[in-house]
Amino acid sequence: MKSHVQESLALFTTRLLSNSCSRYHCSSCSSDQNGSGFVSIKPEDDAGIVHQEFQKWNNGGGTFHKSACVDPTVHIEFGAVVHSESVLGANVHVGSGAIIGPAVTIGQSTRIGYNVVLSNCTIGDSCVFHNGVCIGQDGFGFFVDECGDMVKKPQVSGI
């Protein structure tokens, strides 16, 4: 039996991708890459590290993993990275230096500022993340139990 959170996440992801799979760059979508807003980048950086799984996004110059599902209206600025299996909806703007971690889902019309780090999260529509924000990392989720001890509280919510 699915929990309410799992059902909501499934509904959100279905709604996000329901427009038309061909609108997105997505490994499970169309294999036609002409005019989709991305090009292959060199498979090796200056340090000799191989990055064959990442490609350059033409709308802004950032990079994304080939398994990410990115709407063609997304703007990924130079220096920003979108990792594997992430989903970015229509009109999302990702600022320079931002890191979108693996399997992060971002709803349409969301603005991600410079040097933002998102991981382990699902972001709704029309959100704004100011420069330097970190979401989804180990945080300050603690509470005092009945014995007076500080206990870590799991971070399981979406935004």
Secondary structure, 3 states (H helix, E strand, C coil): CCCHHHHHHHHHHHHHHCCCHHHCECCCCCCCCCCCCEEECCCECCCCCECCCEEEECCCECEEECCCEECCCCEEECCCEECCCCEECCCCEECCCCEECCCCEECCCCEECCCCEECCCEECCCCEECCCCEECCCCCCEEECCCCCEEECCCCCCC
